[in-house]
Amino acid sequence: MKTSERLLNASKTIWDAYNEHPFVLGIQNGTLERDKFRYYIMQDFLYLKDYAKTCAVGVAKAKSVETANLFAKYINVMNGELDVHKGYMGKFAVTQEEIDAMKPSLDNLSYTSYMVRVAYDESEVEVLAAVLSCAYSYEVIAKKQPLFEKSSTKNVRYTIEDNFFTFWFRFIYKYSYMLEIENYESVKTIINRDYETFSGLMLERYFRRVLIERQAYTRIGGWWDRKGENEIDIVAENELDEEATFFEVKRKSDNIDMKVLENKAAAFLRATGEFKGYKISYKGLSMDDM
């Protein structure tokens, strides 16, 4: 077991409570009020200033070039977020006057004071541990498991459910260091390069929502095996009528291979043992079906 896994297991109760916080759940399911997110990014601005100080001290205390580069990378990533007029700070019309007048919340101040103290008083290992929870928290917003997964801890994926926040973390937050130096063309190139994959995920969410609103199924979810060899975009069950439909979602209908979908469904049936005696059907969904 990795050290990070041991630490996470030891703090599982804390992380479980964190993941159930109303703010985090709001990001997950898209119900978070925009004013609250605006307040968050303003507090985040204050937080990042001390985060930058912590990482700067980490560079000085690093015993290897690799660790020094890691701390330096964190500073570069934050630079774009520290510009009030760019990115989502600008989109939410946050002014410099508002930032100057805002005081850090008690939770914010408690954490930043802790980070800065550790940075000055401890070694590179403790500094890395102090900033780990922030970096890790962005990776664990929504917990997903395949349908009928028996273990609550295995075959887990973590995602951000809301499309607005998904785009922000995928392209804006991740590449804010490019935005900070006004390299908009590079960010545009990355978005164009990855858009097909990203929009495919958005299309899958769209059809999942359509199926939910039809109220024709009693269970809707996705499925993937533990080896990563088979994955089904949407599995929809109607246990009252003993029917199940396997869906493959693609941007273009020409890319849908029903035979491949049937083979994946066969792997699902073997692995789970579910839907015995059910009427099974298969369907492809694309932008043509919107």
C-alpha positions in Angstrom: 0.0 0.0 0.0 1.3 3.5 -0.9 2.0 6.0 1.8 -0.7 8.3 0.4 -3.2 5.4 0.6 -2.3 4.8 4.2 -2.8 8.5 5.0 -6.1 8.6 3.2 -7.3 5.5 5.0 -6.3 7.0 8.4 -8.3 10.2 7.6 -11.2 8.5 5.9 -13.8 9.8 8.4 -12.6 13.4 7.8 -12.6 13.0 4.0 -16.1 11.5 4.0 -17.4 14.5 5.9 -15.6 16.8 3.6 -17.2 15.1 0.5 -20.7 15.6 2.1 -20.2 19.3 2.7 -23.1 21.3 1.1 -20.6 23.4 -0.9 -18.9 20.3 -2.4 -22.2 18.6 -3.1 -23.3 21.8 -4.8 -20.4 21.6 -7.2 -21.0 17.9 -7.7 -24.7 18.2 -8.7 -24.7 21.7 -10.1 -27.0 23.3 -7.5 -24.3 25.6 -6.0 -25.4 29.2 -6.2 -23.1 31.4 -8.4 -22.9 34.0 -5.6 -21.4 31.4 -3.3 -18.9 30.4 -5.9 -18.0 34.0 -6.4 -17.3 34.3 -2.7 -15.3 31.2 -2.9 -13.0 32.4 -5.6 -12.5 35.7 -3.7 -11.5 33.7 -0.6 -9.4 31.5 -2.8 -7.5 34.6 -4.0 -6.5 35.4 -0.4 -5.7 31.7 0.3 -3.4 31.4 -2.8 -1.2 34.3 -1.7 -0.2 32.3 1.4 -0.1 29.1 -0.7 2.4 30.8 -3.0 4.5 31.8 0.0 4.4 28.2 1.3 5.5 26.8 -2.0 8.3 29.4 -2.3 9.7 28.4 1.0 9.3 24.7 -0.2 11.6 25.5 -3.2 14.2 26.9 -0.8 14.0 23.9 1.5 13.9 21.2 -1.2 16.7 18.7 -1.1 16.4 17.7 -4.8 15.9 19.5 -8.1 12.8 17.3 -8.7 11.1 18.5 -5.4 12.2 22.1 -6.1 10.6 21.9 -9.5 7.4 20.5 -8.0 7.0 23.4 -5.6 7.9 25.8 -8.4 5.3 24.3 -10.7 2.6 24.9 -8.0 3.6 28.6 -8.0 3.4 28.8 -11.8 -0.1 27.2 -11.8 -1.4 29.7 -9.3 -0.1 32.8 -11.1 -3.1 33.1 -13.4 -5.5 32.8 -10.5 -3.8 35.7 -8.7 -4.8 38.1 -11.6 -8.1 39.7 -10.6 -9.1 40.7 -14.1 -8.6 37.3 -15.8 -10.3 33.9 -15.9 -13.2 33.4 -13.6 -12.4 36.3 -11.4 -13.0 38.6 -14.3 -16.1 36.6 -15.4 -17.7 37.1 -12.0 -16.8 40.8 -12.1 -14.6 40.7 -9.0 -12.9 44.1 -8.6 -9.6 44.9 -7.0 -11.4 47.0 -4.5 -13.5 44.1 -3.3 -10.4 41.9 -2.9 -8.5 44.6 -1.0 -11.5 45.0 1.4 -12.1 41.3 2.0 -10.8 39.6 5.0 -10.0 35.9 5.1 -12.7 33.7 6.7 -11.8 31.9 10.0 -11.4 28.5 8.1 -9.3 30.2 5.5 -7.0 31.9 8.0 -6.7 28.7 10.1 -5.4 26.7 7.2 -3.1 29.3 5.7 -1.6 30.1 9.1 -0.9 26.4 9.5 0.7 26.1 6.0 3.0 29.1 6.5 4.1 28.0 9.9 4.9 24.5 8.7 6.8 26.0 5.7 9.1 28.1 8.0 9.5 25.6 10.8 9.6 22.1 9.2 11.3 20.2 6.4 10.3 19.7 2.8 8.3 16.5 3.7 6.1 18.3 6.1 5.6 21.2 3.6 4.5 18.7 1.0 2.1 17.1 3.5 0.7 20.5 4.4 -0.3 21.4 0.9 -1.4 17.9 -0.1 -5.0 18.2 1.1 -5.6 21.2 -1.2 -4.2 19.5 -4.3 -5.9 16.2 -3.6 -9.3 17.7 -2.8 -9.8 18.9 -6.3 -9.5 15.3 -7.5 -12.3 13.9 -5.3 -15.5 15.9 -5.9 -17.9 13.1 -7.0 -17.5 9.4 -6.3 -18.6 7.0 -9.0 -18.7 3.2 -9.2 -20.0 0.9 -11.9 -23.5 -0.5 -11.5 -23.8 -3.5 -9.1 -20.2 -3.0 -7.8 -20.2 -5.0 -4.6 -17.3 -3.3 -2.9 -17.7 0.3 -1.8 -13.9 1.0 -2.1 -12.9 -0.8 -5.3 -13.2 0.3 -8.9 -13.9 3.9 -7.9 -13.8 7.0 -10.1 -14.0 10.6 -8.9 -15.5 13.3 -11.2 -16.9 16.8 -11.1 -20.6 16.5 -12.1 -21.5 20.1 -13.0 -20.6 21.1 -16.6 -19.7 24.6 -15.6 -17.2 23.5 -13.0 -16.0 20.6 -15.1 -14.9 23.0 -17.9 -13.3 25.4 -15.4 -11.1 22.8 -13.7 -10.4 21.0 -17.0 -9.2 24.0 -19.0 -9.1 27.2 -16.9 -7.6 26.1 -13.6 -5.3 23.5 -15.2 -3.8 25.9 -17.7 -4.0 29.2 -15.7 -0.3 29.6 -15.9 -0.7 30.0 -19.7 -3.5 32.5 -19.2 -1.3 34.4 -16.7 1.2 35.2 -19.5 -1.7 35.9 -21.9 -0.9 32.9 -24.1 -4.5 32.5 -25.1 -3.7 30.8 -28.4 -2.0 27.9 -26.7 -5.0 27.4 -24.4 -7.3 27.7 -27.4 -5.2 25.0 -29.2 -5.5 22.7 -26.2 -9.3 23.2 -26.0 -9.6 22.5 -29.7 -7.4 19.4 -29.4 -9.3 18.0 -26.4 -12.8 19.3 -27.2 -14.0 16.1 -28.9 -13.2 14.0 -25.9 -14.6 16.6 -23.5 -17.8 17.2 -25.5 -18.2 13.4 -25.7 -18.5 13.3 -21.9 -20.9 16.3 -22.0 -23.0 14.4 -24.6 -23.1 11.3 -22.3 -24.3 13.5 -19.5 -27.0 15.0 -21.7 -28.4 11.7 -22.7 -28.3 10.4 -19.1 -30.4 13.4 -18.1 -32.8 12.8 -21.0 -33.3 9.2 -19.8 -33.8 10.3 -16.2 -36.5 12.8 -17.3 -38.4 10.1 -19.2 -39.0 8.2 -16.0 -39.0 5.0 -17.9 -36.3 3.3 -15.9 -35.8 2.3 -12.3 -31.9 2.4 -12.4 -29.5 4.3 -14.6 -25.7 4.3 -14.5 -22.5 3.4 -16.2 -20.4 0.3 -16.0 -16.7 -0.6 -16.4 -14.6 -3.6 -15.5 -11.7 -3.5 -13.1 -9.2 -4.2 -15.9 -10.3 -1.3 -17.9 -11.0 -3.5 -20.9 -14.8 -2.9 -21.1 -16.8 0.2 -20.5 -20.5 0.9 -21.2 -21.6 4.5 -21.3 -25.1 4.0 -20.0 -27.0 1.0 -18.6 -30.7 1.5 -18.0 -32.9 -1.0 -16.2 -36.6 -1.2 -15.7 -36.9 -3.9 -13.0 -40.7 -3.7 -13.1 -40.9 -4.8 -16.7 -37.7 -6.8 -16.5 -36.0 -4.9 -19.3 -32.5 -3.5 -19.7 -31.0 -1.3 -22.4 -27.3 -0.8 -23.0 -26.4 2.5 -24.6 -23.3 3.6 -26.6 -22.8 7.4 -26.9 -20.7 8.9 -29.7 -20.6 12.3 -31.2 -21.1 10.8 -34.7 -23.5 7.9 -35.4 -21.0 6.4 -37.8 -18.6 5.7 -34.9 -21.1 3.5 -33.1 -20.4 -0.2 -33.4 -23.3 -2.2 -32.1 -21.3 -5.4 -32.2 -18.8 -3.9 -29.9 -21.6 -2.8 -27.6 -23.1 -6.3 -27.5 -19.7 -7.7 -26.6 -19.3 -5.2 -23.7 -22.8 -6.0 -22.5 -22.0 -9.7 -22.6 -19.0 -8.9 -20.4 -21.3 -7.0 -18.0 -23.7 -9.9 -17.7 -20.9 -12.3 -17.0 -19.3 -10.1 -14.4 -22.4 -9.0 -12.5 -24.8 -11.9 -13.0 -27.6 -9.4 -13.3 -30.6 -9.1 -15.6 -31.3 -12.8 -15.8 -34.5 -13.4 -17.7 -34.6 -9.8 -18.8 -35.4 -8.6 -22.2 -32.1 -7.0 -23.4 -31.8 -4.3 -26.0 -29.0 -2.2 -27.4 -29.0 1.4 -28.7 -26.6 3.9 -30.0 -27.0 7.6 -29.3 -25.3 10.5 -31.1 -25.7 14.2 -31.8 -28.3 13.2 -34.4 -30.6 12.1 -31.6 -30.6 15.4 -29.8 
